[in-house]
Amino acid sequence: MYWENFKRRDKGQGMVEYALIIALVVVIIIAAFALLKGPIEGAFGNVANNINAAA
């Protein structure tokens, strides 16, 4: 009885750990996008200007 309860709790703990890892990855991705927003906008702006100039 104790062992079955322990296995069930352990499985729930694993799920929480995966959720925390996913949340951490999402936070890192959002931070990276926030830091790179200016350079990315500049690069896309340059491409758009070059396309408009060639047309």
C-alpha positions in Angstrom: 0.0 0.0 0.0 2.7 2.5 0.9 4.8 1.6 -2.2 1.8 2.2 -4.5 1.2 5.6 -2.9 4.9 6.5 -3.2 5.0 5.6 -6.9 1.9 7.7 -7.6 3.5 10.7 -5.8 6.8 10.2 -7.6 5.0 10.3 -11.0 3.3 13.6 -10.1 6.6 15.0 -9.0 8.1 14.1 -12.4 5.2 15.9 -14.1 5.8 19.1 -12.0 9.5 19.0 -12.9 8.8 18.8 -16.6 6.4 21.7 -16.3 9.0 23.8 -14.5 11.6 23.0 -17.2 9.2 24.0 -19.9 8.3 27.2 -18.1 12.0 28.0 -17.8 12.6 27.4 -21.5 9.6 29.7 -22.3 11.0 32.4 -20.1 14.4 32.2 -21.8 12.9 32.3 -25.3 10.8 35.4 -24.4 13.9 37.1 -22.9 15.9 36.3 -26.1 13.2 37.7 -28.3 13.0 40.8 -26.2 16.8 41.3 -26.4 17.0 40.7 -30.1 13.9 42.6 -31.1 15.8 45.6 -32.4 18.3 43.8 -34.6 15.6 41.5 -36.0 13.4 44.5 -36.9 16.4 46.2 -38.5 17.3 43.1 -40.6 13.7 42.7 -41.8 13.5 46.4 -42.5 16.7 46.2 -44.7 15.3 43.3 -46.6 12.0 45.1 -47.2 13.8 48.2 -48.3 16.0 46.2 -50.7 13.0 44.4 -52.2 11.1 47.7 -52.6 14.2 49.3 -54.3 14.6 46.4 -56.7 10.9 46.5 -57.7 
